[in-house]
Amino acid sequence: MIRWLMAIALAVSVTPSRAETTLRLGLDALPLSLGNPYRTAAIPSIYVLSAMFDGLTRLDNAGTLSPWLATKWESTDNLTWRFTLRDDVHFSNGVPLTADAVKAAVDYLASDAAAAKEGLIREIPALRGARVIDPHTVEITLIESDPLFPRSAAALPVAEPGQWAKLGREAFSRAPVGTGPFVLERWEANRGVFKAFAGSWRKPKVDRLEIIAVPDRSARVAAVLSGQLDVALGLGPEDVHEIAAAGGKDVRVPTAQVFGWSYMLTKKIAAPLTDVRVRRALIMATDRKLIVDKLLDGAGAVANQPASRASFGYNANIVTLPYDPAKAKALLAEAGYPNGFAMTLSSAAGSSAADSEIHQRIAADLAKIGVKVEIRTTTMAQYLLNISRAGFETDAFVTIFPSDPNLDALRPLRLHSCLRREPFYCDQRIMPKIEAALHEADPVKSVALRREIMAWYADEAPSLFIYEGMRFIGTGAAVGGYAEANGMIAFDKITLSAK
């Protein structure tokens, strides 16, 4: 911890003579893709990108869709959506936002080059191209019908096309230009340094921003307590209690994410996990309500499917398997493992609320039915690399099923089905229904298909669904207005009073 506090102290710039305000935000890792807005919409990238980029629309935590860069939209046919853009938006290099910029973003994401490199196409994979109608009207054409496309458009960031063309993908990630409230000045080994974009349509209320990577959760807490950080993400209930007790603030934000353990079912793993009875036994042996009540301070809810409750297609009729260790042990015996078995799990400590405690608690529960779990903890950077390459050498890994940013129940399946280029789980029996749901234009039929798919995942149990998430954020007393929705931090709303 001391080492990290020293690193933070060294990272803090000397206060300038004039009274600038600098917001310092700590998280467990900087994004591997730095400022490339098209690489991924996952955490931690989305935290950082939301300081610099905007989507066409915005979804709040309840799933309500609102205008953002686009003021209105309409479907002109089954494959075409027409968006009207704001006329008062500029990129941070002074170039005005026009339909040409949106067309450039869409055309790139629809290209073969993006298909080979950019993970964002998993969020909005149906893009064919775009056509400029006038300077502030653009038509986006899809390969297949998608009645939820305006929701997906929240995940469509718009980069300044001239800068992208001039620098290329890799160099742009180090000098990104967007329409958001902050402009990147430089990347350092453990932080990004930003200044306010005075010409932003969402002008921020602080002068500067530093996003600092502090992998150790306890060090992030200590840094808030000492005033070296203003905001710390990825905390647990006990952390925010400690910060609040010292005069700071306990901020809780519901997420559109389900947390759980996923099994490497497409690779050679512990043989018992290939049996659905064993996977169901692991669920019934885990006291998930205790985890929510005790380790998560009663926040969130027990999960029984990949989608969160606010998601389009969440199935409220799924019966949650009860906590029943005796039945779990009987299922193991029925599957041929009366004495249990051994398995390994990959985890990155400090990545979510009370994560280490939760995984140790589950391991203790499973030990009671004879399942011995070896938890192998790695750095967040290595964990993210393993996720991107499906490179885990363990039988299971700690994971998130994210319905954000478009709050679609199918969104997690772009990561946890055959839709993924290198899948962790791929069962062709459910794929026709997933494909049908992705392309169904009728909203009633579309939601019904999604609910059937959620029921399949609950029954097949390719993962141990643990809880629907709640993010715990600790801030200093001087911080006001902190808010986020689906991982997108409202950096323009945050205030910082005199310390």
C-alpha positions, 0 to 999 in steps of 0.5 A: 500500500505504501508503495502505491501511495508514494506512486500517487504522490509522485504523480500529483503535479505541483499546484499552479499559482492560479486556483485550478481545480483538478479532479483525481479519479482512481481505478484499478487499471487504465484501458489497454486500448488507451483512447481508441473509442472503437476497441471496446465498451467494457470497463475500464475503457468506458470509464476513460472514454466517457471523458472524451467521447459521446454516443448518438443516444444515452441510456440511463440506469433504468433503461430510458433512452434519451437524445445525446449527439442526436436530437431525434431519430426514426426508422425509414425502413426495416434496415435504415435509421435516420438521425438528426444531429445537434448543431452546436457540437464541436470536437476538441480540435475545433472541428464541428460535428457533422453527419460526415463524422458519423458516417466515417465512424459507421463506415469504419466499424462496418469495414473489414479492418474494424472486424479484425481489430475492434471489439466494439462491433460486438455491441453494434454488429449489424452496421452496413454503412451510412449516407449523409443527407445534409450536414446534420442528418445522417442515415445509418443502414444495417445489414439486418433489421434491429428494432433496438438500434437506437439503444445500441447507438448509445455505444457508437462513439464519434471520433474526429475523422480528420485526426483518425485519418491523419494519425491512424488507429494506434497513434489516435489512441495516444492523441484522441479527439472527441466531443466530450468534456475533456481533452487528453494531454498525455498518457503516463505509465499509471495515469491519463492527464486531461484538461477541460474542453472549454468548447464542449457542448458538455463543458465540465465544472473542473479545470483538469482531470487525472485518471490514475491506475491504482491496482490495490483497492485498499490503496485507493481507499487510503488515497481518498482518505489522505486527499490524494484521490478525489474519487475511487472506483471498484470499492466494496461496502466496507470501503465506502463505509470507511470513507463516509465515516471519515467525512467522505461520501458513499456513492452507490450506482446500480449496474446493468451487469451480472457478476459470476464465474464462467467455465472454459467450456470450449477448452479442456477443463475439469471434466465434471464441469461439462455435466450440467448436473455438476454446474447446477450443483455448484449454484445450489451449493453457493449461498448467494443471498448471504453474499448479497446481504452480508458482503454487498451490504444488501445492495444488488440482487441474487442473479439467475440469468445473464441479464440484469432486471433493467434489460430488455428481455429479462425473464422475471419468470425464471425460478431461482435455484435455491441454496440447498447443499444437500441437494447439490451433493446429491446432484454431484453423486448422481453425476458420478462425483460423490466425493467432489473434485478439484477445479481452478479459478482465475481472478483479478483482485480489486476489480469489483466490490468485495470481490476477493471476499466473495470468491473466497466465500464461494470457495468455502461453500463449495468445499462443503460439498467436496469441490476444492477451488484453487483461486489464482489471482493475477493483475488486472492487465493480465486478466484483461489480456486473457479475456481478450484472447480467451487465454485463461489456463484455468477451468473457470474465471471470474467474469461480468455479464454486461447488458450495458451500454444498450441494456439488451439481454442479448448483449452479454451473449456477444461475449458468452456464446458462439457469437464471440470470435474465441468463445468461452462457451458455445452451444449450437443448439441455442444459436438459431434462437439467438440469431432470430432474436437479434433480427426480429423486428416485432418488439413483442416477438423480440422480447419473447425470444430473449426471455426464452434464451434467458431461460435456456442459460438459467437451465444450462448453467454455463456459468455460476450467476451470482449477483446483479451488480451495484458499484460502490464509489468513494469520494472525498467531501469536496466532490459533488454531482458524481453520477454514471449510467451503464459505465459512462461517467457524467464527468461534466456534472462533477464538481470539486469545492475548495479543500 
